[in-house]
Amino acid sequence: MKVSIYMVGALVMATSSIGLLSGCSVESNSWMNESRLEIHEDQFTDSFETAKMDDATLRAVSVYYHRYGNGPLVASVSYDPKSSKNNAGLARHEAQRIEAKLRQAGVNDIQISTTAAPGTGDVSTTVVTFPAITAQAPTGCKMMPGYYKPADISSDADTDEPDYRYGCTVESLIARQVTRPSDLLGKPGYETDADGQRQTNVLDGRGYYGYKPNADLGGEKASDD
């Protein structure tokens, strides 16, 4: 049987191609974000003019504490020993008022004191601080180009891979919507009416709360059986 030169050439080319392909990999770096939102320890610290810490301001502090607080709320009310208006007695009175309002708002772990601040004059300042937990986007995640303004959109045609990882924006937006980041830690004793695990227990137990069945309901029976 005769084999034409064209067939020989085709066989040689096919063999060479197989050899080249065996030395290459079709894998490449993923353009997808493979990380999830992160929980970070933080510290909330703010100062207020004591006289202006009205009910609305204290409610705002308590709401923020309930969302992000992860430890005792520490407050310090300042006074000037040489001031007739901003004195120690007034500072103690203000500290008691602030503590009472915060406790009414459900903040129970409070450490409040008065502090002498010579030279501050007639204006008292209250400093509030507490450890906090926040939910944040994965490290290195950015919002997608153009999210804030179209001018931020640029072409990645000249690069091997884009600067943005697909999915980062979704994780960032989810982190912003977490009401209480501490819930994500699954800490024992942190169950509330909004806790997903508690709701699961209720559904699985057909109305059982705290892993204990409800008491039997009394009433008339339809039969003696």
Secondary structure, DSSP 4 states (H G I P E B T S, - for coil): ----HHHHHHHHHHHHHHHHHHT--------B-----EEEEEEEEEEEEGGG--HHHHHHHHHHHHHHB-S-EEEEEEE-TT-SSS-HHHHHHHHHHHHHHHHHTT---EEEEEEE-TT-TT--EEEEEEEEEEEEPPTT--PPTTSS-GGG----TTSSS-SSPBTHHHHHHHHHH-S-GGGGGT-TT---TT-HHHHHHHHHTTS-BTTBPPPPPP---SS--
